[in-house]
Amino acid sequence: MSKTNKKELSAVQTSDLLHILKLRFEQNINRHKTLEWNKVQERLTAKPEKLWVLDEMEISGGEPDVVEYDEATGEYIFYDCSAESPKGRRSICYDLEGLESRKEHQPENNAVDMAAAMGIELLTEEQYRYLQQLGKFDTKTSSWIVTPSAIRKLGGALFGDRRYDHVFVYHNGAQSYYAARAFRGSLRV
């Protein structure tokens, strides 16, 4: 999908994306039982820069969907809801420091920088576990999640997945990367 501007969608792209998001919203009503699509769409159309971010999530395979509403701020919260980790974000280290520490076979990118470039936040462990209550995600893949600074300072990074019908959070070196590991993000609109 070609963008007309760095951070703005054309009218056709906006219409196409809203159609995809509406279908996903309707097909997965269990993720947002008390919310109404017309109110979500109203908020989205008022914030075109957020539509660009959601399109980035969509293009990279994240299948963003509304999972929460923050009454205090009036914001709708989208998470990547693809069944497996987003295909367009796999085979990456956790962060730039991890990437640069690899002497051989460096991946092309890292989760922290990719998320920042897209305009999203990596899911925290709490958010990841919440997502897993809404369905079964990462049954064959895994996703990097926000790593506490004390762990990161020692060279580690956290990721989560679902195996044996249980959600696990594990650790790896931040320089590690695997073909089946990406990251999931969130966006407040």
C-alpha positions as CSV (number, residue, x, y, z in Angstrom):
1,M,0.0,0.0,0.0
2,S,1.6,3.2,-1.2
3,K,1.3,6.3,1.1
4,T,0.6,9.7,-0.3
5,N,2.5,11.4,2.5
6,K,4.8,10.1,5.2
7,K,2.2,10.1,7.9
8,E,-1.1,10.6,6.1
9,L,-3.4,8.3,4.2
10,S,-5.3,9.2,1.1
11,A,-9.1,9.3,1.2
12,V,-9.2,5.9,-0.5
13,Q,-6.7,4.4,1.9
14,T,-8.6,5.8,4.8
15,S,-11.9,4.3,3.5
16,D,-10.2,0.9,2.9
17,L,-8.6,0.8,6.4
18,L,-11.9,1.9,8.1
19,H,-13.7,-0.9,6.3
20,I,-11.1,-3.5,7.4
21,L,-11.2,-2.2,11.0
22,K,-15.0,-2.2,11.1
23,L,-15.2,-5.8,9.8
24,R,-12.6,-7.0,12.4
25,F,-14.5,-5.1,15.1
26,E,-17.8,-6.8,14.1
27,Q,-16.2,-10.3,13.8
28,N,-14.5,-10.1,17.2
29,I,-17.2,-8.5,19.3
30,N,-16.0,-10.5,22.4
31,R,-12.9,-8.2,22.5
32,H,-15.1,-5.1,23.0
33,K,-18.7,-6.1,24.0
34,T,-19.7,-2.7,25.4
35,L,-18.2,-0.5,22.6
36,E,-20.0,0.8,19.5
37,W,-18.2,1.0,16.2
38,N,-19.7,4.4,15.2
39,K,-18.1,6.0,18.2
40,V,-14.8,4.3,17.5
41,Q,-14.9,5.5,13.9
42,E,-15.8,9.0,14.9
43,R,-12.7,9.1,17.1
44,L,-10.6,7.7,14.3
45,T,-11.7,10.1,11.7
46,A,-11.0,13.0,14.0
47,K,-7.4,11.8,14.4
48,P,-6.0,11.0,10.9
49,E,-2.4,10.6,12.2
50,K,-3.6,7.6,14.2
51,L,-5.1,6.1,11.1
52,W,-1.6,6.2,9.6
53,V,-0.3,4.3,12.6
54,L,-3.1,1.7,12.4
55,D,-2.3,1.3,8.7
56,E,1.3,0.6,9.6
57,M,0.1,-2.0,12.1
58,E,-2.1,-3.6,9.5
59,I,0.5,-3.6,6.7
60,S,3.0,-5.4,9.0
61,G,0.5,-8.1,9.8
62,G,-0.7,-7.0,13.2
63,E,-4.5,-7.0,12.6
64,P,-5.2,-4.1,15.0
65,D,-8.5,-4.2,16.9
66,V,-10.0,-2.3,19.8
67,V,-9.6,-4.1,23.1
68,E,-10.2,-1.4,25.7
69,Y,-11.7,2.0,26.3
70,D,-10.1,4.4,28.8
71,E,-13.0,6.4,30.4
72,A,-10.7,8.9,32.0
73,T,-9.2,10.0,28.7
74,G,-11.9,9.0,26.2
75,E,-9.3,7.0,24.3
76,Y,-9.9,3.7,22.5
77,I,-7.0,1.3,22.9
78,F,-6.0,-0.9,19.9
79,Y,-3.7,-4.0,20.2
80,D,-2.2,-6.1,17.5
81,C,-4.6,-9.1,17.5
82,S,-3.2,-11.3,14.8
83,A,-3.3,-15.0,15.8
84,E,0.4,-15.3,15.5
85,S,3.1,-12.6,15.9
86,P,2.9,-10.1,13.0
87,K,4.7,-11.5,10.0
88,G,6.2,-8.2,8.9
89,R,8.0,-7.7,12.2
90,R,9.7,-11.1,12.7
91,S,13.4,-12.0,13.0
92,I,14.4,-9.0,15.0
93,C,16.4,-8.4,18.2
94,Y,14.8,-6.6,21.2
95,D,16.5,-3.2,20.9
96,L,19.4,-1.4,19.2
97,E,21.9,-2.3,21.9
98,G,21.1,-5.9,21.4
99,L,21.3,-5.6,17.6
100,E,24.7,-3.8,17.8
101,S,26.1,-6.4,20.2
102,R,25.7,-9.2,17.5
103,K,29.0,-9.6,15.7
104,E,27.6,-12.0,13.1
105,H,24.3,-12.5,11.4
106,Q,22.7,-9.2,12.5
107,P,19.0,-9.0,11.8
108,E,17.7,-6.0,9.9
109,N,16.0,-4.3,12.8
110,N,14.9,-4.4,16.4
111,A,11.5,-4.3,18.2
112,V,11.9,-1.1,20.2
113,D,13.0,1.0,17.2
114,M,10.4,-0.5,14.8
115,A,7.6,0.2,17.3
116,A,8.8,3.8,17.8
117,A,9.0,4.3,14.0
118,M,5.4,3.0,13.6
119,G,4.1,5.2,16.5
120,I,3.1,2.3,18.8
121,E,4.2,1.0,22.2
122,L,5.4,-2.5,22.8
123,L,2.9,-4.4,25.0
124,T,3.8,-4.7,28.6
125,E,3.6,-8.1,30.4
126,E,0.2,-7.0,31.9
127,Q,-1.2,-6.0,28.5
128,Y,0.1,-9.2,26.9
129,R,-1.6,-11.3,29.5
130,Y,-4.8,-9.3,29.1
131,L,-4.7,-9.9,25.3
132,Q,-4.4,-13.6,26.0
133,Q,-7.7,-13.5,27.9
134,L,-9.4,-12.4,24.7
135,G,-8.3,-15.3,22.6
136,K,-5.4,-17.7,21.9
137,F,-2.5,-15.8,20.5
138,D,1.1,-16.8,19.7
139,T,0.5,-20.6,19.8
140,K,3.3,-21.1,17.3
141,T,5.2,-17.9,17.6
142,S,6.3,-15.5,20.3
143,S,6.3,-11.7,20.9
144,W,8.9,-9.4,22.5
145,I,7.3,-7.4,25.3
146,V,8.5,-4.4,27.4
147,T,11.4,-5.5,29.5
148,P,12.1,-3.9,32.9
149,S,15.3,-1.9,33.0
150,A,16.9,-4.1,35.7
151,I,16.6,-7.1,33.4
152,R,17.7,-5.2,30.3
153,K,20.7,-3.7,32.1
154,L,21.9,-7.3,32.6
155,G,21.5,-8.1,28.9
156,G,18.1,-9.8,29.0
157,A,14.8,-9.2,27.3
158,L,11.3,-10.7,27.8
159,F,8.9,-12.3,25.4
160,G,5.7,-14.1,25.7
161,D,3.8,-16.9,24.0
162,R,1.0,-19.5,24.6
163,R,1.9,-23.2,24.8
164,Y,0.0,-26.0,26.4
165,D,-3.0,-23.7,26.8
166,H,-0.9,-21.5,29.2
167,V,0.6,-18.1,28.8
168,F,4.3,-18.0,29.4
169,V,6.7,-15.1,29.8
170,Y,10.3,-16.0,29.3
171,H,13.7,-14.4,28.9
172,N,16.4,-14.3,26.2
173,G,19.4,-12.3,25.5
174,A,18.3,-9.0,23.9
175,Q,20.5,-9.8,20.9
176,S,18.6,-13.0,20.1
177,Y,16.2,-13.2,17.2
178,Y,14.1,-16.0,15.7
179,A,12.0,-16.4,12.6
180,A,8.9,-16.9,14.7
181,R,9.4,-14.0,17.1
182,A,8.2,-10.4,16.5
183,F,6.5,-7.9,18.8
184,R,2.9,-6.8,19.5
185,G,2.0,-3.2,20.1
186,S,-0.7,-0.9,21.3
187,L,-2.1,2.4,20.2
188,R,-4.3,4.9,22.1
189,V,-6.7,6.8,19.9
